[in-house]
Amino acid sequence: MARVTAFEQITKERPTVHGTTRCTYCVFDGREGKSYLMLETYGSKSRQFVNKVSQSVQLDEEAAAHLISILKKAFPNLRSK
């Protein structure tokens, strides 16, 4: 579980597509009224504890803005709905 403060691009020699999983999110106010987005992914159906949180990532507004710019570059045809 982590609060992301920066993103760094790397190059993978042999990237692979992972299996699917469930992801939930919530938005909450932390200290000093600062908003956070929390994303949590869960164990796959083949894991011993299927509905147990596997990863939890929190983003503040600055990290979210950086992620938005990365998403726009990665998916240039992406449009808001």
mmCIF file of the N, C-alpha and C atoms, coordinates in Angstrom:
data_MODEL
# 
_entry.id   MODEL 
# 
loop_
_atom_site.group_PDB 
_atom_site.id 
_atom_site.type_symbol 
_atom_site.label_atom_id 
_atom_site.label_alt_id 
_atom_site.label_comp_id 
_atom_site.label_asym_id 
_atom_site.label_entity_id 
_atom_site.label_seq_id 
_atom_site.pdbx_PDB_ins_code 
_atom_site.Cartn_x 
_atom_site.Cartn_y 
_atom_site.Cartn_z 
_atom_site.occupancy 
_atom_site.B_iso_or_equiv 
_atom_site.pdbx_formal_charge 
_atom_site.auth_seq_id 
_atom_site.auth_comp_id 
_atom_site.auth_asym_id 
_atom_site.auth_atom_id 
_atom_site.pdbx_PDB_model_num 
ATOM 1   N N  . MET A 1 1  ? 0.846   -1.161  0.000   1.00 0.00 ? 1  MET A N  1 
ATOM 2   C CA . MET A 1 1  ? 0.000   0.000   0.000   1.00 0.00 ? 1  MET A CA 1 
ATOM 3   C C  . MET A 1 1  ? 0.895   1.227   0.000   1.00 0.00 ? 1  MET A C  1 
ATOM 4   N N  . ALA A 1 2  ? 0.544   2.162   -0.871  1.00 0.00 ? 2  ALA A N  1 
ATOM 5   C CA . ALA A 1 2  ? 1.447   3.290   -1.029  1.00 0.00 ? 2  ALA A CA 1 
ATOM 6   C C  . ALA A 1 2  ? 0.718   4.529   -1.513  1.00 0.00 ? 2  ALA A C  1 
ATOM 7   N N  . ARG A 1 3  ? 1.278   5.679   -1.162  1.00 0.00 ? 3  ARG A N  1 
ATOM 8   C CA . ARG A 1 3  ? 0.813   6.950   -1.713  1.00 0.00 ? 3  ARG A CA 1 
ATOM 9   C C  . ARG A 1 3  ? 1.831   7.349   -2.775  1.00 0.00 ? 3  ARG A C  1 
ATOM 10  N N  . VAL A 1 4  ? 1.369   7.440   -4.006  1.00 0.00 ? 4  VAL A N  1 
ATOM 11  C CA . VAL A 1 4  ? 2.243   7.758   -5.133  1.00 0.00 ? 4  VAL A CA 1 
ATOM 12  C C  . VAL A 1 4  ? 2.484   9.266   -5.171  1.00 0.00 ? 4  VAL A C  1 
ATOM 13  N N  . THR A 1 5  ? 3.758   9.652   -5.241  1.00 0.00 ? 5  THR A N  1 
ATOM 14  C CA . THR A 1 5  ? 4.103   11.071  -5.318  1.00 0.00 ? 5  THR A CA 1 
ATOM 15  C C  . THR A 1 5  ? 4.762   11.428  -6.640  1.00 0.00 ? 5  THR A C  1 
ATOM 16  N N  . ALA A 1 6  ? 5.183   10.409  -7.420  1.00 0.00 ? 6  ALA A N  1 
ATOM 17  C CA . ALA A 1 6  ? 5.831   10.684  -8.709  1.00 0.00 ? 6  ALA A CA 1 
ATOM 18  C C  . ALA A 1 6  ? 5.716   9.468   -9.611  1.00 0.00 ? 6  ALA A C  1 
ATOM 19  N N  . PHE A 1 7  ? 5.768   9.722   -10.890 1.00 0.00 ? 7  PHE A N  1 
ATOM 20  C CA . PHE A 1 7  ? 5.767   8.664   -11.897 1.00 0.00 ? 7  PHE A CA 1 
ATOM 21  C C  . PHE A 1 7  ? 7.042   8.779   -12.705 1.00 0.00 ? 7  PHE A C  1 
ATOM 22  N N  . GLU A 1 8  ? 7.633   7.650   -13.029 1.00 0.00 ? 8  GLU A N  1 
ATOM 23  C CA . GLU A 1 8  ? 8.869   7.626   -13.813 1.00 0.00 ? 8  GLU A CA 1 
ATOM 24  C C  . GLU A 1 8  ? 8.706   6.620   -14.937 1.00 0.00 ? 8  GLU A C  1 
ATOM 25  N N  . GLN A 1 9  ? 8.925   7.058   -16.167 1.00 0.00 ? 9  GLN A N  1 
ATOM 26  C CA . GLN A 1 9  ? 8.782   6.158   -17.315 1.00 0.00 ? 9  GLN A CA 1 
ATOM 27  C C  . GLN A 1 9  ? 10.005  5.257   -17.424 1.00 0.00 ? 9  GLN A C  1 
ATOM 28  N N  . ILE A 1 10 ? 9.748   3.984   -17.694 1.00 0.00 ? 10 ILE A N  1 
ATOM 29  C CA . ILE A 1 10 ? 10.813  3.020   -17.952 1.00 0.00 ? 10 ILE A CA 1 
ATOM 30  C C  . ILE A 1 10 ? 10.483  2.271   -19.227 1.00 0.00 ? 10 ILE A C  1 
ATOM 31  N N  . THR A 1 11 ? 11.430  1.522   -19.727 1.00 0.00 ? 11 THR A N  1 
ATOM 32  C CA . THR A 1 11 ? 11.217  0.677   -20.903 1.00 0.00 ? 11 THR A CA 1 
ATOM 33  C C  . THR A 1 11 ? 11.366  -0.772  -20.471 1.00 0.00 ? 11 THR A C  1 
ATOM 34  N N  . LYS A 1 12 ? 10.392  -1.585  -20.796 1.00 0.00 ? 12 LYS A N  1 
ATOM 35  C CA . LYS A 1 12 ? 10.431  -3.013  -20.490 1.00 0.00 ? 12 LYS A CA 1 
ATOM 36  C C  . LYS A 1 12 ? 10.880  -3.763  -21.729 1.00 0.00 ? 12 LYS A C  1 
ATOM 37  N N  . GLU A 1 13 ? 11.746  -4.745  -21.538 1.00 0.00 ? 13 GLU A N  1 
ATOM 38  C CA . GLU A 1 13 ? 12.239  -5.526  -22.663 1.00 0.00 ? 13 GLU A CA 1 
ATOM 39  C C  . GLU A 1 13 ? 11.168  -6.448  -23.235 1.00 0.00 ? 13 GLU A C  1 
ATOM 40  N N  . ARG A 1 14 ? 10.397  -7.074  -22.357 1.00 0.00 ? 14 ARG A N  1 
ATOM 41  C CA . ARG A 1 14 ? 9.353   -8.000  -22.805 1.00 0.00 ? 14 ARG A CA 1 
ATOM 42  C C  . ARG A 1 14 ? 8.076   -7.787  -22.005 1.00 0.00 ? 14 ARG A C  1 
ATOM 43  N N  . PRO A 1 15 ? 7.356   -6.715  -22.279 1.00 0.00 ? 15 PRO A N  1 
ATOM 44  C CA . PRO A 1 15 ? 6.117   -6.491  -21.529 1.00 0.00 ? 15 PRO A CA 1 
ATOM 45  C C  . PRO A 1 15 ? 5.056   -7.527  -21.906 1.00 0.00 ? 15 PRO A C  1 
ATOM 46  N N  . THR A 1 16 ? 4.254   -7.912  -20.926 1.00 0.00 ? 16 THR A N  1 
ATOM 47  C CA . THR A 1 16 ? 3.169   -8.866  -21.170 1.00 0.00 ? 16 THR A CA 1 
ATOM 48  C C  . THR A 1 16 ? 1.867   -8.300  -20.614 1.00 0.00 ? 16 THR A C  1 
ATOM 49  N N  . VAL A 1 17 ? 0.766   -8.749  -21.186 1.00 0.00 ? 17 VAL A N  1 
ATOM 50  C CA . VAL A 1 17 ? -0.556  -8.336  -20.719 1.00 0.00 ? 17 VAL A CA 1 
ATOM 51  C C  . VAL A 1 17 ? -0.943  -9.251  -19.564 1.00 0.00 ? 17 VAL A C  1 
ATOM 52  N N  . HIS A 1 18 ? -1.333  -8.673  -18.447 1.00 0.00 ? 18 HIS A N  1 
ATOM 53  C CA . HIS A 1 18 ? -1.708  -9.432  -17.256 1.00 0.00 ? 18 HIS A CA 1 
ATOM 54  C C  . HIS A 1 18 ? -3.159  -9.875  -17.326 1.00 0.00 ? 18 HIS A C  1 
ATOM 55  N N  . GLY A 1 19 ? -3.529  -10.794 -16.464 1.00 0.00 ? 19 GLY A N  1 
ATOM 56  C CA . GLY A 1 19 ? -4.916  -11.211 -16.335 1.00 0.00 ? 19 GLY A CA 1 
ATOM 57  C C  . GLY A 1 19 ? -5.737  -10.088 -15.716 1.00 0.00 ? 19 GLY A C  1 
ATOM 58  N N  . THR A 1 20 ? -7.029  -10.207 -15.788 1.00 0.00 ? 20 THR A N  1 
ATOM 59  C CA . THR A 1 20 ? -7.915  -9.162  -15.281 1.00 0.00 ? 20 THR A CA 1 
ATOM 60  C C  . THR A 1 20 ? -8.189  -9.346  -13.787 1.00 0.00 ? 20 THR A C  1 
ATOM 61  N N  . THR A 1 21 ? -8.576  -8.270  -13.146 1.00 0.00 ? 21 THR A N  1 
ATOM 62  C CA . THR A 1 21 ? -8.970  -8.294  -11.748 1.00 0.00 ? 21 THR A CA 1 
ATOM 63  C C  . THR A 1 21 ? -9.935  -7.150  -11.479 1.00 0.00 ? 21 THR A C  1 
ATOM 64  N N  . ARG A 1 22 ? -10.534 -7.168  -10.337 1.00 0.00 ? 22 ARG A N  1 
ATOM 65  C CA . ARG A 1 22 ? -11.464 -6.125  -9.912  1.00 0.00 ? 22 ARG A CA 1 
ATOM 66  C C  . ARG A 1 22 ? -10.678 -4.973  -9.293  1.00 0.00 ? 22 ARG A C  1 
ATOM 67  N N  . CYS A 1 23 ? -11.133 -3.756  -9.533  1.00 0.00 ? 23 CYS A N  1 
ATOM 68  C CA . CYS A 1 23 ? -10.516 -2.568  -8.943  1.00 0.00 ? 23 CYS A CA 1 
ATOM 69  C C  . CYS A 1 23 ? -11.629 -1.673  -8.407  1.00 0.00 ? 23 CYS A C  1 
ATOM 70  N N  . THR A 1 24 ? -11.475 -1.250  -7.169  1.00 0.00 ? 24 THR A N  1 
ATOM 71  C CA . THR A 1 24 ? -12.426 -0.314  -6.584  1.00 0.00 ? 24 THR A CA 1 
ATOM 72  C C  . THR A 1 24 ? -11.697 0.999   -6.311  1.00 0.00 ? 24 THR A C  1 
ATOM 73  N N  . TYR A 1 25 ? -12.471 2.056   -6.141  1.00 0.00 ? 25 TYR A N  1 
ATOM 74  C CA . TYR A 1 25 ? -11.859 3.341   -5.821  1.00 0.00 ? 25 TYR A CA 1 
ATOM 75  C C  . TYR A 1 25 ? -12.731 4.112   -4.855  1.00 0.00 ? 25 TYR A C  1 
ATOM 76  N N  . CYS A 1 26 ? -12.100 5.025   -4.152  1.00 0.00 ? 26 CYS A N  1 
ATOM 77  C CA . CYS A 1 26 ? -12.838 5.961   -3.319  1.00 0.00 ? 26 CYS A CA 1 
ATOM 78  C C  . CYS A 1 26 ? -12.062 7.273   -3.281  1.00 0.00 ? 26 CYS A C  1 
ATOM 79  N N  . VAL A 1 27 ? -12.796 8.339   -3.058  1.00 0.00 ? 27 VAL A N  1 
ATOM 80  C CA . VAL A 1 27 ? -12.216 9.668   -2.915  1.00 0.00 ? 27 VAL A CA 1 
ATOM 81  C C  . VAL A 1 27 ? -12.492 10.093  -1.481  1.00 0.00 ? 27 VAL A C  1 
ATOM 82  N N  . PHE A 1 28 ? -11.457 10.577  -0.812  1.00 0.00 ? 28 PHE A N  1 
ATOM 83  C CA . PHE A 1 28 ? -11.634 10.970  0.587   1.00 0.00 ? 28 PHE A CA 1 
ATOM 84  C C  . PHE A 1 28 ? -10.755 12.169  0.914   1.00 0.00 ? 28 PHE A C  1 
ATOM 85  N N  . ASP A 1 29 ? -11.097 12.835  1.980   1.00 0.00 ? 29 ASP A N  1 
ATOM 86  C CA . ASP A 1 29 ? -10.301 13.965  2.464   1.00 0.00 ? 29 ASP A CA 1 
ATOM 87  C C  . ASP A 1 29 ? -9.364  13.484  3.545   1.00 0.00 ? 29 ASP A C  1 
ATOM 88  N N  . GLY A 1 30 ? -8.098  13.839  3.398   1.00 0.00 ? 30 GLY A N  1 
ATOM 89  C CA . GLY A 1 30 ? -7.093  13.486  4.383   1.00 0.00 ? 30 GLY A CA 1 
ATOM 90  C C  . GLY A 1 30 ? -6.808  14.673  5.283   1.00 0.00 ? 30 GLY A C  1 
ATOM 91  N N  . ARG A 1 31 ? -5.602  14.717  5.764   1.00 0.00 ? 31 ARG A N  1 
ATOM 92  C CA . ARG A 1 31 ? -5.186  15.811  6.635   1.00 0.00 ? 31 ARG A CA 1 
ATOM 93  C C  . ARG A 1 31 ? -5.301  17.148  5.916   1.00 0.00 ? 31 ARG A C  1 
ATOM 94  N N  . GLU A 1 32 ? -5.629  18.147  6.664   1.00 0.00 ? 32 GLU A N  1 
ATOM 95  C CA . GLU A 1 32 ? -5.714  19.524  6.162   1.00 0.00 ? 32 GLU A CA 1 
ATOM 96  C C  . GLU A 1 32 ? -6.695  19.673  5.009   1.00 0.00 ? 32 GLU A C  1 
ATOM 97  N N  . GLY A 1 33 ? -7.665  18.747  4.882   1.00 0.00 ? 33 GLY A N  1 
ATOM 98  C CA . GLY A 1 33 ? -8.692  18.848  3.860   1.00 0.00 ? 33 GLY A CA 1 
ATOM 99  C C  . GLY A 1 33 ? -8.232  18.506  2.458   1.00 0.00 ? 33 GLY A C  1 
ATOM 100 N N  . LYS A 1 34 ? -7.044  17.942  2.316   1.00 0.00 ? 34 LYS A N  1 
ATOM 101 C CA . LYS A 1 34 ? -6.505  17.562  1.008   1.00 0.00 ? 34 LYS A CA 1 
ATOM 102 C C  . LYS A 1 34 ? -7.232  16.311  0.518   1.00 0.00 ? 34 LYS A C  1 
ATOM 103 N N  . SER A 1 35 ? -7.660  16.307  -0.760  1.00 0.00 ? 35 SER A N  1 
ATOM 104 C CA . SER A 1 35 ? -8.378  15.164  -1.328  1.00 0.00 ? 35 SER A CA 1 
ATOM 105 C C  . SER A 1 35 ? -7.416  14.121  -1.877  1.00 0.00 ? 35 SER A C  1 
ATOM 106 N N  . TYR A 1 36 ? -7.837  12.870  -1.761  1.00 0.00 ? 36 TYR A N  1 
ATOM 107 C CA . TYR A 1 36 ? -7.058  11.742  -2.276  1.00 0.00 ? 36 TYR A CA 1 
ATOM 108 C C  . TYR A 1 36 ? -7.970  10.795  -3.035  1.00 0.00 ? 36 TYR A C  1 
ATOM 109 N N  . LEU A 1 37 ? -7.401  10.163  -4.058  1.00 0.00 ? 37 LEU A N  1 
ATOM 110 C CA . LEU A 1 37 ? -8.058  9.073   -4.773  1.00 0.00 ? 37 LEU A CA 1 
ATOM 111 C C  . LEU A 1 37 ? -7.338  7.800   -4.368  1.00 0.00 ? 37 LEU A C  1 
ATOM 112 N N  . MET A 1 38 ? -8.091  6.802   -3.922  1.00 0.00 ? 38 MET A N  1 
ATOM 113 C CA . MET A 1 38 ? -7.489  5.519   -3.567  1.00 0.00 ? 38 MET A CA 1 
ATOM 114 C C  . MET A 1 38 ? -8.026  4.446   -4.500  1.00 0.00 ? 38 MET A C  1 
ATOM 115 N N  . LEU A 1 39 ? -7.118  3.710   -5.136  1.00 0.00 ? 39 LEU A N  1 
ATOM 116 C CA . LEU A 1 39 ? -7.445  2.581   -6.001  1.00 0.00 ? 39 LEU A CA 1 
ATOM 117 C C  . LEU A 1 39 ? -7.005  1.307   -5.298  1.00 0.00 ? 39 LEU A C  1 
ATOM 118 N N  . GLU A 1 40 ? -7.878  0.301   -5.278  1.00 0.00 ? 40 GLU A N  1 
ATOM 119 C CA . GLU A 1 40 ? -7.522  -0.979  -4.673  1.00 0.00 ? 40 GLU A CA 1 
ATOM 120 C C  . GLU A 1 40 ? -7.843  -2.112  -5.641  1.00 0.00 ? 40 GLU A C  1 
ATOM 121 N N  . THR A 1 41 ? -6.877  -3.001  -5.849  1.00 0.00 ? 41 THR A N  1 
ATOM 122 C CA . THR A 1 41 ? -7.100  -4.182  -6.675  1.00 0.00 ? 41 THR A CA 1 
ATOM 123 C C  . THR A 1 41 ? -7.175  -5.400  -5.774  1.00 0.00 ? 41 THR A C  1 
ATOM 124 N N  . TYR A 1 42 ? -7.830  -6.434  -6.273  1.00 0.00 ? 42 TYR A N  1 
ATOM 125 C CA . TYR A 1 42 ? -8.123  -7.622  -5.476  1.00 0.00 ? 42 TYR A CA 1 
ATOM 126 C C  . TYR A 1 42 ? -7.496  -8.852  -6.095  1.00 0.00 ? 42 TYR A C  1 
ATOM 127 N N  . GLY A 1 43 ? -7.315  -9.884  -5.266  1.00 0.00 ? 43 GLY A N  1 
ATOM 128 C CA . GLY A 1 43 ? -6.727  -11.130 -5.731  1.00 0.00 ? 43 GLY A CA 1 
ATOM 129 C C  . GLY A 1 43 ? -7.547  -11.760 -6.847  1.00 0.00 ? 43 GLY A C  1 
ATOM 130 N N  . SER A 1 44 ? -6.858  -12.427 -7.751  1.00 0.00 ? 44 SER A N  1 
ATOM 131 C CA . SER A 1 44 ? -7.540  -13.100 -8.862  1.00 0.00 ? 44 SER A CA 1 
ATOM 132 C C  . SER A 1 44 ? -8.337  -14.287 -8.323  1.00 0.00 ? 44 SER A C  1 
ATOM 133 N N  . LYS A 1 45 ? -9.183  -14.848 -9.163  1.00 0.00 ? 45 LYS A N  1 
ATOM 134 C CA . LYS A 1 45 ? -10.038 -15.962 -8.759  1.00 0.00 ? 45 LYS A CA 1 
ATOM 135 C C  . LYS A 1 45 ? -9.232  -17.197 -8.372  1.00 0.00 ? 45 LYS A C  1 
ATOM 136 N N  . SER A 1 46 ? -7.982  -17.271 -8.825  1.00 0.00 ? 46 SER A N  1 
ATOM 137 C CA . SER A 1 46 ? -7.146  -18.435 -8.513  1.00 0.00 ? 46 SER A CA 1 
ATOM 138 C C  . SER A 1 46 ? -6.399  -18.285 -7.187  1.00 0.00 ? 46 SER A C  1 
ATOM 139 N N  . ARG A 1 47 ? -6.493  -17.131 -6.533  1.00 0.00 ? 47 ARG A N  1 
ATOM 140 C CA . ARG A 1 47 ? -5.792  -16.914 -5.266  1.00 0.00 ? 47 ARG A CA 1 
ATOM 141 C C  . ARG A 1 47 ? -6.577  -17.488 -4.097  1.00 0.00 ? 47 ARG A C  1 
ATOM 142 N N  . GLN A 1 48 ? -5.873  -17.749 -3.027  1.00 0.00 ? 48 GLN A N  1 
ATOM 143 C CA . GLN A 1 48 ? -6.500  -18.328 -1.835  1.00 0.00 ? 48 GLN A CA 1 
ATOM 144 C C  . GLN A 1 48 ? -7.567  -17.409 -1.254  1.00 0.00 ? 48 GLN A C  1 
ATOM 145 N N  . PHE A 1 49 ? -7.261  -16.108 -1.169  1.00 0.00 ? 49 PHE A N  1 
ATOM 146 C CA . PHE A 1 49 ? -8.199  -15.126 -0.632  1.00 0.00 ? 49 PHE A CA 1 
ATOM 147 C C  . PHE A 1 49 ? -8.632  -14.208 -1.773  1.00 0.00 ? 49 PHE A C  1 
ATOM 148 N N  . VAL A 1 50 ? -9.692  -14.594 -2.456  1.00 0.00 ? 50 VAL A N  1 
ATOM 149 C CA . VAL A 1 50 ? -10.129 -13.922 -3.674  1.00 0.00 ? 50 VAL A CA 1 
ATOM 150 C C  . VAL A 1 50 ? -10.498 -12.457 -3.453  1.00 0.00 ? 50 VAL A C  1 
ATOM 151 N N  . ASN A 1 51 ? -11.254 -12.135 -2.430  1.00 0.00 ? 51 ASN A N  1 
ATOM 152 C CA . ASN A 1 51 ? -11.720 -10.759 -2.237  1.00 0.00 ? 51 ASN A CA 1 
ATOM 153 C C  . ASN A 1 51 ? -10.835 -9.933  -1.318  1.00 0.00 ? 51 ASN A C  1 
ATOM 154 N N  . LYS A 1 52 ? -9.614  -10.361 -1.093  1.00 0.00 ? 52 LYS A N  1 
ATOM 155 C CA . LYS A 1 52 ? -8.671  -9.622  -0.260  1.00 0.00 ? 52 LYS A CA 1 
ATOM 156 C C  . LYS A 1 52 ? -7.950  -8.591  -1.122  1.00 0.00 ? 52 LYS A C  1 
ATOM 157 N N  . VAL A 1 53 ? -7.772  -7.376  -0.592  1.00 0.00 ? 53 VAL A N  1 
ATOM 158 C CA . VAL A 1 53 ? -7.057  -6.329  -1.322  1.00 0.00 ? 53 VAL A CA 1 
ATOM 159 C C  . VAL A 1 53 ? -5.613  -6.761  -1.551  1.00 0.00 ? 53 VAL A C  1 
ATOM 160 N N  . SER A 1 54 ? -5.176  -6.683  -2.812  1.00 0.00 ? 54 SER A N  1 
ATOM 161 C CA . SER A 1 54 ? -3.794  -7.025  -3.156  1.00 0.00 ? 54 SER A CA 1 
ATOM 162 C C  . SER A 1 54 ? -2.910  -5.788  -3.166  1.00 0.00 ? 54 SER A C  1 
ATOM 163 N N  . GLN A 1 55 ? -3.383  -4.739  -3.804  1.00 0.00 ? 55 GLN A N  1 
ATOM 164 C CA . GLN A 1 55 ? -2.640  -3.487  -3.874  1.00 0.00 ? 55 GLN A CA 1 
ATOM 165 C C  . GLN A 1 55 ? -3.579  -2.337  -3.556  1.00 0.00 ? 55 GLN A C  1 
ATOM 166 N N  . SER A 1 56 ? -3.015  -1.324  -2.929  1.00 0.00 ? 56 SER A N  1 
ATOM 167 C CA . SER A 1 56 ? -3.758  -0.106  -2.637  1.00 0.00 ? 56 SER A CA 1 
ATOM 168 C C  . SER A 1 56 ? -2.843  1.066   -2.967  1.00 0.00 ? 56 SER A C  1 
ATOM 169 N N  . VAL A 1 57 ? -3.327  1.961   -3.827  1.00 0.00 ? 57 VAL A N  1 
ATOM 170 C CA . VAL A 1 57 ? -2.530  3.106   -4.267  1.00 0.00 ? 57 VAL A CA 1 
ATOM 171 C C  . VAL A 1 57 ? -3.330  4.370   -4.027  1.00 0.00 ? 57 VAL A C  1 
ATOM 172 N N  . GLN A 1 58 ? -2.689  5.371   -3.454  1.00 0.00 ? 58 GLN A N  1 
ATOM 173 C CA . GLN A 1 58 ? -3.344  6.655   -3.212  1.00 0.00 ? 58 GLN A CA 1 
ATOM 174 C C  . GLN A 1 58 ? -2.649  7.736   -4.024  1.00 0.00 ? 58 GLN A C  1 
ATOM 175 N N  . LEU A 1 59 ? -3.466  8.623   -4.608  1.00 0.00 ? 59 LEU A N  1 
ATOM 176 C CA . LEU A 1 59 ? -2.956  9.752   -5.381  1.00 0.00 ? 59 LEU A CA 1 
ATOM 177 C C  . LEU A 1 59 ? -3.518  11.039  -4.812  1.00 0.00 ? 59 LEU A C  1 
ATOM 178 N N  . ASP A 1 60 ? -2.663  12.047  -4.657  1.00 0.00 ? 60 ASP A N  1 
ATOM 179 C CA . ASP A 1 60 ? -3.165  13.375  -4.329  1.00 0.00 ? 60 ASP A CA 1 
ATOM 180 C C  . ASP A 1 60 ? -3.401  14.115  -5.642  1.00 0.00 ? 60 ASP A C  1 
ATOM 181 N N  . GLU A 1 61 ? -3.825  15.348  -5.574  1.00 0.00 ? 61 GLU A N  1 
ATOM 182 C CA . GLU A 1 61 ? -4.177  16.080  -6.791  1.00 0.00 ? 61 GLU A CA 1 
ATOM 183 C C  . GLU A 1 61 ? -2.985  16.232  -7.737  1.00 0.00 ? 61 GLU A C  1 
ATOM 184 N N  . GLU A 1 62 ? -1.813  16.494  -7.205  1.00 0.00 ? 62 GLU A N  1 
ATOM 185 C CA . GLU A 1 62 ? -0.622  16.663  -8.040  1.00 0.00 ? 62 GLU A CA 1 
ATOM 186 C C  . GLU A 1 62 ? -0.265  15.366  -8.774  1.00 0.00 ? 62 GLU A C  1 
ATOM 187 N N  . ALA A 1 63 ? -0.288  14.240  -8.063  1.00 0.00 ? 63 ALA A N  1 
ATOM 188 C CA . ALA A 1 63 ? 0.001   12.956  -8.697  1.00 0.00 ? 63 ALA A CA 1 
ATOM 189 C C  . ALA A 1 63 ? -1.076  12.602  -9.718  1.00 0.00 ? 63 ALA A C  1 
ATOM 190 N N  . ALA A 1 64 ? -2.335  12.916  -9.410  1.00 0.00 ? 64 ALA A N  1 
ATOM 191 C CA . ALA A 1 64 ? -3.428  12.643  -10.341 1.00 0.00 ? 64 ALA A CA 1 
ATOM 192 C C  . ALA A 1 64 ? -3.264  13.444  -11.627 1.00 0.00 ? 64 ALA A C  1 
ATOM 193 N N  . ALA A 1 65 ? -2.851  14.701  -11.514 1.00 0.00 ? 65 ALA A N  1 
ATOM 194 C CA . ALA A 1 65 ? -2.629  15.533  -12.696 1.00 0.00 ? 65 ALA A CA 1 
ATOM 195 C C  . ALA A 1 65 ? -1.523  14.942  -13.561 1.00 0.00 ? 65 ALA A C  1 
ATOM 196 N N  . HIS A 1 66 ? -0.475  14.446  -12.920 1.00 0.00 ? 66 HIS A N  1 
ATOM 197 C CA . HIS A 1 66 ? 0.623   13.819  -13.671 1.00 0.00 ? 66 HIS A CA 1 
ATOM 198 C C  . HIS A 1 66 ? 0.120   12.559  -14.370 1.00 0.00 ? 66 HIS A C  1 
ATOM 199 N N  . LEU A 1 67 ? -0.677  11.754  -13.678 1.00 0.00 ? 67 LEU A N  1 
ATOM 200 C CA . LEU A 1 67 ? -1.227  10.540  -14.277 1.00 0.00 ? 67 LEU A CA 1 
ATOM 201 C C  . LEU A 1 67 ? -2.130  10.876  -15.460 1.00 0.00 ? 67 LEU A C  1 
ATOM 202 N N  . ILE A 1 68 ? -2.922  11.922  -15.357 1.00 0.00 ? 68 ILE A N  1 
ATOM 203 C CA . ILE A 1 68 ? -3.779  12.343  -16.476 1.00 0.00 ? 68 ILE A CA 1 
ATOM 204 C C  . ILE A 1 68 ? -2.932  12.667  -17.701 1.00 0.00 ? 68 ILE A C  1 
ATOM 205 N N  . SER A 1 69 ? -1.820  13.366  -17.519 1.00 0.00 ? 69 SER A N  1 
ATOM 206 C CA . SER A 1 69 ? -0.956  13.704  -18.671 1.00 0.00 ? 69 SER A CA 1 
ATOM 207 C C  . SER A 1 69 ? -0.348  12.436  -19.277 1.00 0.00 ? 69 SER A C  1 
ATOM 208 N N  . ILE A 1 70 ? 0.000   11.462  -18.446 1.00 0.00 ? 70 ILE A N  1 
ATOM 209 C CA . ILE A 1 70 ? 0.530   10.188  -18.951 1.00 0.00 ? 70 ILE A CA 1 
ATOM 210 C C  . ILE A 1 70 ? -0.549  9.455   -19.738 1.00 0.00 ? 70 ILE A C  1 
ATOM 211 N N  . LEU A 1 71 ? -1.764  9.413   -19.219 1.00 0.00 ? 71 LEU A N  1 
ATOM 212 C CA . LEU A 1 71 ? -2.868  8.738   -19.900 1.00 0.00 ? 71 LEU A CA 1 
ATOM 213 C C  . LEU A 1 71 ? -3.180  9.383   -21.247 1.00 0.00 ? 71 LEU A C  1 
ATOM 214 N N  . LYS A 1 72 ? -3.134  10.700  -21.308 1.00 0.00 ? 72 LYS A N  1 
ATOM 215 C CA . LYS A 1 72 ? -3.393  11.400  -22.574 1.00 0.00 ? 72 LYS A CA 1 
ATOM 216 C C  . LYS A 1 72 ? -2.336  11.070  -23.621 1.00 0.00 ? 72 LYS A C  1 
ATOM 217 N N  . LYS A 1 73 ? -1.088  10.922  -23.195 1.00 0.00 ? 73 LYS A N  1 
ATOM 218 C CA . LYS A 1 73 ? -0.021  10.546  -24.130 1.00 0.00 ? 73 LYS A CA 1 
ATOM 219 C C  . LYS A 1 73 ? -0.144  9.095   -24.565 1.00 0.00 ? 73 LYS A C  1 
ATOM 220 N N  . ALA A 1 74 ? -0.499  8.217   -23.627 1.00 0.00 ? 74 ALA A N  1 
ATOM 221 C CA . ALA A 1 74 ? -0.600  6.791   -23.929 1.00 0.00 ? 74 ALA A CA 1 
ATOM 222 C C  . ALA A 1 74 ? -1.815  6.476   -24.795 1.00 0.00 ? 74 ALA A C  1 
ATOM 223 N N  . PHE A 1 75 ? -2.897  7.220   -24.598 1.00 0.00 ? 75 PHE A N  1 
ATOM 224 C CA . PHE A 1 75 ? -4.149  6.979   -25.309 1.00 0.00 ? 75 PHE A CA 1 
ATOM 225 C C  . PHE A 1 75 ? -4.644  8.274   -25.948 1.00 0.00 ? 75 PHE A C  1 
ATOM 226 N N  . PRO A 1 76 ? -4.007  8.721   -27.033 1.00 0.00 ? 76 PRO A N  1 
ATOM 227 C CA . PRO A 1 76 ? -4.347  10.018  -27.621 1.00 0.00 ? 76 PRO A CA 1 
ATOM 228 C C  . PRO A 1 76 ? -5.785  10.130  -28.114 1.00 0.00 ? 76 PRO A C  1 
ATOM 229 N N  . ASN A 1 77 ? -6.455  9.021   -28.373 1.00 0.00 ? 77 ASN A N  1 
ATOM 230 C CA . ASN A 1 77 ? -7.847  9.062   -28.834 1.00 0.00 ? 77 ASN A CA 1 
ATOM 231 C C  . ASN A 1 77 ? -8.841  9.023   -27.692 1.00 0.00 ? 77 ASN A C  1 
ATOM 232 N N  . LEU A 1 78 ? -8.353  8.973   -26.454 1.00 0.00 ? 78 LEU A N  1 
ATOM 233 C CA . LEU A 1 78 ? -9.218  8.911   -25.295 1.00 0.00 ? 78 LEU A CA 1 
ATOM 234 C C  . LEU A 1 78 ? -10.004 10.206  -25.161 1.00 0.00 ? 78 LEU A C  1 
ATOM 235 N N  . ARG A 1 79 ? -11.300 10.042  -24.934 1.00 0.00 ? 79 ARG A N  1 
ATOM 236 C CA . ARG A 1 79 ? -12.172 11.216  -24.762 1.00 0.00 ? 79 ARG A CA 1 
ATOM 237 C C  . ARG A 1 79 ? -12.939 11.071  -23.482 1.00 0.00 ? 79 ARG A C  1 
ATOM 238 N N  . SER A 1 80 ? -13.258 12.191  -22.866 1.00 0.00 ? 80 SER A N  1 
ATOM 239 C CA . SER A 1 80 ? -14.080 12.170  -21.657 1.00 0.00 ? 80 SER A CA 1 
ATOM 240 C C  . SER A 1 80 ? -15.506 11.813  -22.019 1.00 0.00 ? 80 SER A C  1 
ATOM 241 N N  . LYS A 1 81 ? -16.157 11.078  -21.154 1.00 0.00 ? 81 LYS A N  1 
ATOM 242 C CA . LYS A 1 81 ? -17.555 10.695  -21.405 1.00 0.00 ? 81 LYS A CA 1 
ATOM 243 C C  . LYS A 1 81 ? -18.451 11.377  -20.423 1.00 0.00 ? 81 LYS A C  1 
# 
